[in-house]
Amino acid sequence: MSIQFTDITFITNDVLRLCAFYESVFGGKAEGDEVHSTLGVNGTYFVFLMQKTPAFYYERTDGASNIILSFNVDDVDAEYQRLVVLGVEIYKEPTTHPWGARSFQFKDPDGNNLNFRSMPKGE
């Protein structure tokens, strides 16, 4: 059996707003429209799908998210400064953990949790 991870799909009520956020955070340009768009970043795809799209009816619940999307970055502090300038909602400042990783957490416009992390040098 072969399983390959392909994408992360966000169900949203504003596809274009969420695309613009992820474009500003990760770079690149999403392809699609206000109903369905895709942004490719280093082999991972972010898919943005309008809530209650007739072809793919998904019910999205608002509130706390049960997931955190984590990404390794070269320099957590530089990324933190870049996102602060963009006005991104930061909910946990950069912290160095006992195991050496340094990370911070922020939210996208729909309240989904993201984590940027730098691993200790040599790992």
C-alpha positions in Angstrom: 0.0 0.0 0.0 1.3 3.5 -0.9 -0.1 6.6 0.8 1.1 10.0 -0.2 0.1 13.3 1.6 -1.3 15.7 -0.9 -2.9 18.8 0.6 -4.5 20.6 3.5 -8.0 21.8 2.7 -9.5 24.8 4.5 -13.3 25.2 4.4 -14.0 28.9 4.6 -16.6 31.5 4.0 -14.0 33.8 2.2 -11.7 31.9 -0.1 -10.0 35.0 -1.5 -9.2 36.5 2.0 -7.7 33.2 3.2 -5.7 32.8 -0.1 -4.3 36.3 0.3 -3.3 35.5 3.9 -1.4 32.3 3.0 0.2 34.0 -0.1 1.6 36.7 2.2 2.8 34.2 4.8 4.3 31.6 2.5 4.8 33.5 -0.8 3.6 32.3 -4.2 0.3 32.9 -6.0 -2.8 30.8 -5.5 -4.7 29.6 -8.6 -8.5 29.4 -8.7 -11.4 31.6 -7.9 -13.6 32.6 -5.0 -15.1 29.1 -4.7 -12.0 26.9 -4.9 -8.3 27.9 -5.0 -5.0 26.1 -4.5 -1.6 27.4 -3.4 1.5 25.2 -3.8 4.4 25.6 -1.4 7.4 23.3 -1.7 5.4 20.3 -2.6 2.6 20.9 -0.1 -0.7 22.3 -1.3 -3.1 24.5 0.5 -6.7 24.1 -0.8 -9.3 26.8 0.0 -12.9 25.7 -0.5 -16.0 27.9 -0.1 -18.2 26.6 2.7 -21.3 25.0 1.4 -20.0 24.6 -2.2 -22.6 22.5 -4.0 -20.1 20.0 -5.4 -18.4 19.5 -2.1 -20.7 20.3 0.8 -18.8 20.5 4.0 -20.1 21.8 7.2 -17.5 23.9 9.1 -17.9 24.7 12.7 -16.5 27.9 14.1 -14.6 28.0 17.4 -11.4 26.5 18.7 -9.4 24.4 16.3 -8.3 20.9 17.2 -5.2 21.2 15.0 -2.0 23.1 14.7 -0.3 23.2 11.3 3.5 23.3 12.0 6.3 24.4 9.6 10.0 24.4 10.1 11.7 27.7 9.3 15.3 28.8 9.2 14.9 31.7 11.7 11.8 31.9 13.9 12.6 35.3 15.2 12.9 36.8 11.7 9.7 35.1 10.6 8.0 36.4 13.7 9.1 40.0 13.0 7.9 39.6 9.3 4.5 38.4 10.3 4.0 41.1 13.0 4.6 43.7 10.3 1.9 42.0 8.2 -0.5 42.4 11.1 -0.9 38.6 11.7 -2.7 37.6 14.9 0.1 36.2 17.1 -1.2 34.2 20.1 2.1 32.8 21.5 5.4 34.7 21.3 8.6 33.0 20.3 9.6 30.6 23.0 12.6 28.2 23.3 11.5 24.8 24.5 13.5 22.5 26.8 14.3 20.2 23.9 15.9 23.2 22.0 13.3 24.0 19.4 12.1 27.6 19.2 8.6 28.4 18.0 5.7 30.8 17.9 2.0 30.3 17.1 -0.4 32.5 15.2 -3.9 32.4 13.6 -5.1 32.7 10.1 -8.2 34.9 9.4 -10.5 32.0 10.0 -8.9 31.2 13.4 -6.9 28.1 12.3 -3.7 27.6 14.4 -0.3 27.7 12.8 3.1 27.1 14.3 6.5 28.2 13.0 9.5 26.4 14.5 13.2 26.4 14.2 15.0 23.2 15.3 18.3 23.4 17.2 21.4 23.6 15.0 22.8 20.2 14.1 19.3 18.4 14.0 
